[in-house]
Amino acid sequence: MCYNKSMNITLIQQDILWQQKEKNLKRLDSLISSIYKTDLILLPEMFNTAFCPEKTTLSETMNGETLAWMKEISKIKKCSIAGTLMVREDTKVYNRLVWVSSNGCIHTYDKFHLFSLSKEDKYIEKGNKRLVISENGWKICPLICYDLRFPVFCRNNIDYDLLIFLANWPAKRIDSWNTLLRARSIENQCYTVGLNRSGSDENGIIYSGESKVFDAFGNELYSCTKGNEQLLQINIGLEDIKLKRRQMNFLKDRDKFIIQ
């Protein structure tokens, strides 16, 4: 197995245009073209349409244009890429996190905690389990937005190294975003990446971005500019996680809850 002690991750804090797939993908092409080398590109929740779960006609199959675009980016940049979009299977539509690995493998996670305040649960089918990806010696758990509020579901019971949240998190609740990201990193003794969108949508909701990266002790390592669209490249290392877990190994005392 290939083993990388460090990982370079590109966060794209995107200003997503409302229900305009073609323009969103074209804008991302422009941003991604500036990347020289990276291991992983992260995109926000519903990066191709903005967060409009009621508009299920914008959903695609797994053979649709957005996934084809992701595969092409992965091939061109020789990296993995992940983001969420509405995916249709028969009569059901999912808010699906799609992870295209640099080796061509595709992994998926369907959002488990649907945001009932915006009636996401009325239009989107609930997922049934987490996803843990093993890539280049790293164990990675990618989740979606509202999952951040549920620590038992996020709980590190399998020694993952990196916890990721891809989000559309409103500015009016950004204090919770910052607090919960730090809490998840501390309690799970892992790197935690929160990638949020920027800009505003047609419902008048403002997104301040404030995408952040925390280490296993809850120290903030990186932060995107507040309010602006931004591409941020970061480097994280496995040795730092191992060191922190040797210094204070709280995970060995964890309870054996059963998680779906």
N, C-alpha and C positions, 0 to 999 in steps of 0.2 A: 504494500500500500504506500502511495506517495504521502510524505509527511512534510508539512510546512509549519515551521515554528512561528512564522508571522503571517498575517493576512492583511492585504491592502483592500479596503472597502471604499467604494464610491457611493456617497449618499447624494441623491438628487432631490433637493427640497423644491418641488415643482409647483408652479402656479398653474393649476389645471383648468383648461377652458371647459365650459359647461356643455356637455354632451357633444363634443366635437372631436371625434376619434382621430380623424385624419390630421387635423391641425396639432393635436396633442402629440401624436407620434412624430410628426415632422419637427416640432419644437424639440422633442427629446433627441432626435437625430442630430440636431445642431449642437446640443449640449454634450452629448456623448462623443461626438467627433473630436472634442478637445482632450479626451482621455488618452494618454499615451499607453499606460499599462495599469491594470488592476486585476484583482482576483474575483471581485464580486461587485455588481452594480445593484443598488437597491432603489426601488421606485415606490411612491406612496400608494395608499389604498385607492382602488379604482382610478388608476393613473390615466386611463384612456378616455374616461367619460366624466370624471368628478363623481362625488357621492350622490347618486340619484337612484336608489334601489327600486323606486316605484316605476322607473322607466325600463322595464324588463325587456322591451323590444330592442334595447341596445346590447343585450347579452349575445354571446357568441358560443359556438361549439369549440371543442379542443382543436378543431381544424381551422379555426377562424383566423382573421387577418392579424389580430393582436399577438396571438401566440406565434404565428409565422414570423412576425416582426421581432419578437423576443429571441427566437431561434437564430435569426439572421444576425442580430446584435451579438449574441453569444459566440457565434462562429467568427465574426469579423474581429471582435476584441479579444477572442480567446479567453473568455472569462465566464463566470456564472452570472445570471441576472434573475432578479425576483421582483414581483409586484402583484397586486391583486386586480381582478376584473370580474365582471359578471359572466358566468359560464352557464350555458344551458345544457341540460341532459334530459331528454324526453320532455316532460312537462314541468320540470323543476329547474329553478335558477339558483345558483350558488354565488356567494361572494368568495371567490376562490383565489387563494395565494398560489401562484404558479412559480416554480423554481426551475429554471433551465440551467443545468450544470454544464460546466465547460466541456465535459466528456459526452454531452448530448443527452444524458438522462434527464427525465422530467419528473419532478416531485410536486404533489399538490396538497394543500390544506384548505378545507372549507371552513369558513368562519363559524366558530362554535357559539360565541356570545353575540347575538344579534341585537342591534341598538334599538330597543323598543320605543324610546323617546321620539325617534324619527320614523317609527313604524317599519323599520327594516324587516322585522319579523313577519310582517304581513305579506311581503313580496319575495323574500329570500328564504331558501331552505337551510335549516340549521345543519352544521357539520356534526360529526360524531366522534372524532378523535384528533389528537395532536399529531404533528409531524416532527420527526427528529431526523436530520440529515447528517450523514457522515461524509465529510469531504476534506481530503488532503490532511487527515489526521485530526480534524476539528469535528466536534459534535455541536450541531446548530439546531436551535428550536425557533422557527419563525412563526409569529402569531400576528393577529390583526387588531389594531385599534382598541376597541372596547374590551378585548381580552385582558388588557392591561389592568383593569379594575378587579380581576379575580385571581388572587394569589395562589389558591389551591390548584387551579387549572394550570397556572404557570410554573408550579413548583418543580424544583430541580431534583427529581427522584431518579434520574438516570445519568447524572454527572455530565450534563451538557456544558459546553464552554462558552457559548454565545447565545444570547436571547435577543430576538429581533421583534420589533413591533412596527408594522407599516400602517400609517394612520392618516385620517382626516380629522384632526382634533381641534375643535374651535378655540379661538383665542380667549373667549370668556371663561374657559375652564383650563387654561394653560398652567395655572399653579398646581392643579391636580396632576397634570401630565408630568411636570418636573418632579414632583414629590413621589409619584408612583414609580417612575422609571428608576429613581435612586433606590427606592425600597426594594424593587424587584432585583436589582443588582446586589444589594447587601444580603438579602435573605437567601438568594440562590448562589451566591459566591461565583459570579460569572460576569463577563462583559455583557452589558445591556445597551442595545442600540435602539433608539426611538426615532424613526423617520416620519416627519409630518409634512403635509403640504403647506404652501403659502398662498396668499391672495384671498379672493372672496368668491362666493358662488352666487347663482341666480336667486337663492333664497335669502340673500343678504347676510349670510354667515361669513365672518372674517376668520381667516386662519393665519396665525402669526409665525408658523413654522416652528422655530426653536427646537429643531432636531438636535438630539444630544447623544453622547456616548459616555457611559460610566464604566469604571473598572469594578473588580470584585469586592472592593471595600466601599463602593458608593462615591468614589471621587469622580468629578466631572472631568473628562479628558478632552472632549471636543464639543463644540456647539456651533450650529449654523447661525447666521445673522438673523435677527428678529425681523420678520415681515417680508423679507426679500426672497426671490427665487435664487437658489444657490447650488452649486456643485461643490461638494467637500470630499476630499480624499483623506482617509485616515489609515493608520497602521496600528494593529494590535498584535500582541505576542502570547503564545501559549505558556511560555516560561513564567510570565508574570502571574498568571492564574495559578500555576502549580506552586509558586512561591507563597502566594497569599493563602492558599489552602493548607500549606505546611505550617505557616505561621499561626493561623487560627482556623482549624478545621471544624467548622460548625456543622457541616453537612453530615459528618459521621454520627451525629446525635439526632438526626431527623427522624420523625415519626413515619411509620409505614402506612400512610393513607393510600387508598386505592383510587387512582385517577383513570378516567376513561381514555 
